[in-house]
Amino acid sequence: MLGEVLRAVTGKNYGPTIQKRILDPLGLASSVPTITHDVRSRLAVGYGPLFDDRPWWPGRPLAPATWLEADTADGSLCMTAADLATYLRMLLNEGDGPAGRLLSPNAFGLLTQRIAKTRGEESDFWYGYGVITGTQDGHRTIEHGGGMVGYFASMVGDMDLGIGVTALINGPGSPLAYTLAALDLIRAEAEGRPVQLPEIADPTETSTASDYEGWYRAHDTDGLAGRPTAFLASTLGNRLSLQIEGETIELRPSGDDSFVTAVPAFERFPLTFVRDADRIVGMMHGGAYYVKDSVPTPEFAAAPDEWLAFVGHYRSHNPWTTGFRVVLNRGRLWLILPAEPDGLELQQPLVPLGESWFRCGEDERIPERIRFDALIGGKAHRANLSLCDFYRVNTR
């Protein structure tokens, strides 16, 4: 859409416009505005999860990511870390570049104005027309991240000290964590404070581990597909594990009340503990639901028979969202994604809006929709999620 706006305003496509108005004036000779086969030989190979149908975390296998050409205005730039730093320097100078101004004071004000809060209501970080601004340790900051299939980037700068950091990763990861830590170290050095390396958090620890302790039993043993009918959730310090038939299964936190594991019986879906107010009452794993030992066995309304046609695994050639699963859990349909695309959580209930048509999530403001059709043999063979078609595959 932004590319169409640029074409309407300038009369030229996105690539030539960015080249003429940004890359050339800043002298970014190593950067190109669009991803094409001509530039592929200059790029580091991008990587993605080897198993793209289940949760991933650092340490799990990778494979070369899908290659694609792109000339859209939402992630097709190819830049070096040095060129990205030059661009960030222009932002730290409030739009002033080495050959003159790229942005007028008014345009820079529009770019950085505070429109929508990010990082929660308690934060002081805001998204404007293209960048995030905020306050950290009493300093004004400016930052933004970027992502393409197989690649991620981050830039963050201190507007008061005039320093910044950029980072590029050719695979899954969080470059923002590195840029924020590096900027904090540089800021400490500039201010004469003791320089302390940040502590590396243990990715297996969670402060809420004790909330989940106890026995859990399957609410319904139908369709457990090799999963246990009962297990014990136990803790050792701030680590959570499952005890199943004498075997200990270590869990890794993955969002609020959710965990992942590489054990085959549980690796395909997140293990999500369910709360009633602040009390843990059960755990959801795909289509299976486990009830906590201290909770009476609940009764759930039966799902309409026609919803059974929608349960299954759907895939597409979309390199950003390659597939998802639809399950029935507690009488409701749920959409479960292996990774989190823009606008969607990894796991959310499907709220019926009409025949074969659902909203993705409880919040009425959510625009994402999914529609099922192409019913053959009592199964839907196509699901249209956010205007992208996905097709049923017969895998578990």
N, C-alpha and C positions, 0 to 999 in steps of 0.2 A: 504493500500500500504506500509506504514512504517513497519507494521508487517511482510510483505513478505520480505522486505529488511533486517530486523533483522534476520529472519530465514535463509536467504541466506548467511549472514555474519557469524552468530554464530552457525548455525545448530540447533537452538532451537526456540521454539515458543516465542511470545512476552512476555507472563506472566513470565515464568521461567527466561528469560533474564533480565527483569526489577527487579525481585526479587533478583537475584544473584548479579547484577552489581550496583544496586542503593539502594533498600530497605534494604537489609541485611548489606552492609557496613555502612549505615547511622544509623542503629539500629532502623528502623521504624517498630517496632513490631506490631503496631496497624493498619498498612496499608496493603492492598492487591493489586496486580496489575491488577486483572480482576474482573468484576462484575458477580457473580454467585449466584445461589439460596442458597448456603452454607453460604454466608455472609449477606444475606438479613435481617435476624433477628437482626443483629447488626447495621443496618442502620436506620437513621431517615427516616420517610416517606417523599418521594418527592411529591411536589404538582405542579399542572399546572392549567391553566384557566378552569373553569367549562364549559364555552362556548368557544370551540376551533375554531369556525368558524367566529369570529369577533374580532376586536381589543380589547386588554386587557390593563388595567393599574392598579396600586395599589389601592386596595379598592374594586375591582370587585371580584365576587365569585371565589373560588378555589375548586379543587377536587383532590383526589390522582392521581398522574401521572401514566402513563402506566409503568408497571414493565417490564424490559427486561434484559437478560443476554448479556454480551458483553466482548470480549477479543481483541478488536481492539486497535490500538496504538493512537487513537485520542479521548480518553475520557473515559476510563474504569477503571481508578484508584479509589480506595476507600481509603480516608485518613482522619485522624482527623486534626483539625486546628493546634494542637501541632506538629504533624508529618510534616505537610506542612511547618511550621515555621522552623523545623530542615533542611528540604530540601532547604528552602530559605537561611538559614545561610550558607550552603555550597556554594551557588551562591555568597553570599556577600563575602565569603572567596576565590572567584575566582576558585572554583573547589576543595578546600581543605576540607576534611571531618574529623570527629573525629578519624577515624582509618586510615587516610592517604588520598592521593589524589584520587578523582574519575575522575577528568578531568585534563589533562595536560594543561600547559599554552597555548599551541597551540590549543588544543580542546576547551578551554574556549574562546579563541579569535574567533574561528569559530562560536561558539554558539552565541556570542554577537555582531558579526560584523553587520554593518549597511547596510542592503540590500534594504529594501523597507520602505518608509515613511508611518507612520500612523498618524491619527488625523489631516490630512490636510497638504497641502504644506508648511504652515507657521510654523508648529510645528517642534520641535527638538526631535521627538520620532521615533525610527526605529525598524523594525522587522528584526531579524536575523534568525539563525537556531534554533528557538525554544523559544526565549524570546524577550521581548521588552526592549530596552534601550533608555535613553534620558537624558535630563537635565531639572531639575526643581529647581527654586530658586538658581541656581548656583551649584547644587549638581547632581552628576551622580546617575541615578536611574536605577533599573532593575525590571521588573514586567512581569506578565502574568496572564491571566484569564483562566477559564475553565468552561465547561458546559456539562451537561448530561440531559436527560429527567427528569425534576423535581428537578435538583440540579445545583447550580452555585457557583463558587469559585474565589478568587482573592488573589494574593500575590504581594506585592510591597516593595522594599527595597531601602535604601539610601546607595550607595556604599562608599561614603566618610565618613559617620558617623558609618557605620556598623550596622544599625538598620533596622528592617523590620516589616511588619504587614501582617497577613493573615486573611481571612474571608471566611466563608462557609454559604450558604443560601439554605434551602431545599424547594425552590419554586422560582417563578419569582422575579426578582429584579436585582439590580446592586451592587454587593459586592465591585466593584472597587471604587465606591463613598465613601464607608466606609473606605476602606484601605487607600485611598489617604488622607482623612480627618484626620484619626488617625495618619498617618505618619507625617502630617504637625504639629499636636499638639506635638508629641514626639520630632520632630526636633526643634520646638520652645523652648521646655523645655531644651533640650540638649545644645542649643546655648544661653540660658539665655534671650530669648526674651519673651515678654508678651504672655501668652497662651490665645488665643481667640477661642471660639467655632465657627465653621462655621455657617453662616446664612443658614437657611432652606428656599429654594426658594419656592414660591407659585406655585404649579404645574398648576394653571389655568391662570397664567399671561404670556403674550408674549409682547416683545418690539415692535412688528410689528402690534399690534391689529388695530391701526387706518388705516392701509393699506386696510382693508377689509370692512370698513363701506360702507353702501349703500343698495339699493334695488336690489334684484335678481329675475329674472323671468325664468320659465322653457323654454328651447329652444324648446322642444317637449313634449307635455303632454301625449303621448302614453307611457304606461308602467311605470308610476310613482309609482304604487303599494302603494297607501296610503300616498305618500309623497306630500307636498304642491306644488302648482303651482307657488308660490311666497313667499318671506320672506325678512325681513329686518335684516341685520347684523349691530349690534350696539355695542358700547364699553362703559365700565365703568372703567375708569383708563386704566390699561393694560389687562383687561379681555374682551373677546369677547363672545357675545351671539347672538342667532337668535330670532327674534320676529315673531311668527307665530300665526295669529288669536288670538291675545291677550295673548298668552303664551310665556314665556321667557325660552329659552333652552340654558343652560350654555354649553360652549365648553371647551375642554381641549387640549392644543397644543400637537401634536404628530408628530414632524418632521417639515421640512421646508414647510410652507404654508398649513400644514395639521392639522386637528383637529378631535377629537372623542367625542362622547356623549353617554349616556346611554338611551336616549329617543328612544323608539322602532322604530319610523319612520326613524331614522338616525343611529342606533347603528351598523348596519351590515357592513358598509363601512366607511372608513375615508372620511371626508369632505375636499377636496383638492382644494384650490383656485388656479386659473390658471393665470399666468402672460404673458403679451406680453412686453418683456423687463422688466422694473420695474413696469409696470402698471397692476393692477388686472383687468382682463376682464371677469372672470366668475368663476364658481365653479363646480367641478365634484364630483358626489356622485354615485358610482357604474355605472349603465348605464344611469343615469340622468345627464343632463348638464344644468346649470343655467347661464344666461347672466346678467352681471352687468348693472344697469339701464342706465349708461352713454355710453354704448357700443352699436353700431348698431347690429341688429340681424345678426349673421354670417351665411354663407352658408357652409356646409361641404359636401364633396364628399360622395356619397352613398357607403356603403360597398358592396362587392360582395355577391350575394344571398347565395352562398355556405358557407359563414362564419356564417350564422345564425345557422348552424348545430353544431357549436362549442361552442355557448353561453350556460352557465350553471354552475352547482355546481359539483365539482369532489372531491372524497375522496379516501383515501388509508389507509392501516394499518401501514404506516410509522409513528412511534411515534414522529419524529422530525417535519415533515410537514404532518399534517393529512388531509389537504384539501386546496382547493382554488376555486375561482370563475373566470369565464371568461365572460366579458361583452362587449357590443358594446357601444362605446361612441365617438361621433363626427366622425363617419364613420370608426373607427378603433377598432380592438380587443384589450382588455386590460386584463392582468393577475393581479388579486388582491388576495394577501395572508393575512391571519389574523395576522401572525407574520413573522418576518424577518429571513429566514434561510441564511446560508453562501452563498454569491455570488449573492443574489437576493434582490431587494428592494421590499417593500410591494406592490407597484403598478407600473406597467410599461407597455408600449405599446408592442404589439406583431408585430414584423416586418416580413412580409412574405418572406420566402426563397424558397418556392416551394409549391406544392400541399399539403395542410394540415400540413405544416411544417413552424415553425416560430422561430425567435430569440427573447429572452426575454429582450427587451430594445433597445434603439437607438444605443448605442455604438457598433461599429463593433467588438470590442475586447472582448465583452461579450461571454463566451462560452456556456451559458445556452440555451437550445433548448426545444421546446415543439412540439409534433406531435399528431394529432388527428386521430383516426380511429374507427373501429367497428361501422360504420354507420348503424343504424336501425331506420326505421320510420322517416328518415330525421334528426336524431340527432346522433352526435358522442357519443358513450358510453364509450370510453376510451381515456385518454390523457396521453401521456408519457412525463413527465417533468424531465429533467436531468436523464434519464435512469430509472426512477421510474414510475410504472404504477398507474394511478388514474382512478377511475370509476365514471360515472355519478350517482348522486343521485337526486331524484325528490323532492327537497326542494327549497324554494324560496331563 
